[in-house]
Amino acid sequence: MSKNKSDAKNYIFIDEIQEVAEFEKTIRLLVLDQNNDIYITGSSANLLSSELATLLSGRFIEFRIYDLSYLEFLRFHKLKSSFENYKLFSKYGGLPYLINLSLTDEIAFEYLKSIYSTIIFRDVVSQYNLRDSNFLEKLTRFLADNIGSFFLRKVSANT
């Protein structure tokens, strides 16, 4: 904090805050200085917004970041609306970082697999100390493969 200026606004960005033990003590001290504007990010299951509110005594504003909608996807990639481009969106999703990658299976799927692995293995398995990560992997795949099957069977049975 040696670069903190007492006569100017200090913008402080802290990424993956959940990795820092007892971070809330430091944040509380930083909040006391009215010149500090603090931004905290975290992508882990162990830092739910309700827990954060408790740790920081309710002094925060939460911004939820969502993936891109189809129209935003088109704008990001400078594409026109078409069936082919909708198939691309359906296939690769709307994560904004994809703008930095080629929309090809090999490259995009490698990125998406790394996001998936980070969420499942780093966030969920480590947060809940799961011993059987293989079962979680199989369960996740089963759910992803069958998410709409009940609905489709129900609609088919009624028609």
N, C-alpha and C positions, 0 to 999 in steps of 0.2 A: 504494500500500500504506500510505498515511498513516492509514487508518482501521483498520489492524490493531491488535488489542488483545492485549497480552502476557499478560493474566491471564484470558482467556476463549477459548473455541473460536471460531476464525475459519472461516467457511464461504465458500469461494471457488469461484465458478462461471465457467467459461470456455467459451464456445460457439464452434464452428467453429474450433478450435485450429489446423487445418491451414493457415489463412490467415495465421498469424503465423510469420515467418521465425525459425528457430532457437528455437522455443518451448520445447524440452526443457531449455535452459539455465535459463530462468526457473522452470520447473516444478521442476527439481532444487533450486533455491534455496528455493522455497516449501515443499518437502517437508521440508527440514531443520528447520523450526519445527514441533514436535509439536502446537502449537495450531492448525495449519492443517489443515482438512479440504477437499480439493480435488476438484472435479467437473469433468471435461472432456468436452465433447461434440464430435462431428464426424460429418458425414454424407458425407464424400467418399471416393472410391476411393483417393485418395493417402494415406489414413491407415488402413491395415489394422492390425488388432490386433497382428499379429506385428511390424510395424515399430514400433509404439508401445512394445511390450515391450522392444525393443532400445534405443530412444531413452531410455526411462525406467529402464533397467537392471532390468526385471522388477518394479518396485514399483508395481503397480496391480492393480485388480480390474475386470474387464470385465463390464458389464451389457448384454446384448443386448435390444433393445426390438423386439418383434414387433407386427404388426397384430392387430386384434381377431379373435377367433374368432366364429363365428355367434352363440353364446350371449352373449358379451360385447357384440356388436353390438346384440342385442335389448335387453340391460340398459341400454346407453348411450343408446339411442334410445327407451327405455320402450315397446317393442313386444312383442307376443305372437308366439309361434312360429306361423307359417303359411306356406303356399306363396308367397303374395304377398310376405311379408317376407323369405323366403329369396331370392326373385328380386331384391329390393332389395339384399340383401347380395352376391349374385353379381354384380350390375351395378355397384355402387359400391365394393365391397371393405370392408375393416375398418380404414381409417386413422382413428385416434381424432379427428382435427380435424374430421371430417365432422359431429360432434355440433353444431358451431357453424354448420352450413350446412343449408339446406333440401335434403331428399333429392329433388331434381328434376334432370332431365338437364342443363339449362342451367347451373345453379349447381355441382352436384357434378362434372360433367365438366370444367368450367373449372378447378376446383381440381386435379383429377386430372391434367389436361394440364400444369398448371404444375409439379407434382411430377415428372412424366415428363420434361419439358424440363430441369428442374434436374439430374436424374440423368444423362440422356443427354448434354446439351450442356455443362453446367458441370463435372460430375464426370468423365465418361468422355472426352469430346473434349479437354478441356483437360489432363487428367492424362496422356493418352497422345499429345498433340499430333497428333491425327488431322487429316489434310488434307481427307478426303472425308466430311464429316458427313452428306451426302445418302445415301451408300451405307449408313452405319450406320443411318440412319433407315429405309431400305428393308429392310435385314436384320432389324431389330427388328420391324417390322410383319409381315414374312414369318414369322418365328419365332412371334410371338404368334398369327397366323392359323392356323398349322399345327401347333401344339404337340402336339395329341392325335391328329392324322390318322394317323400310323403305327400307333399303338396301336389305333385303331378299325379300320383296315384289317386288322391282324393278327388281331384278335378276330373280325371278320366272316369272314375266310378260314377260320378254324378251326371255325366253327359250321355 
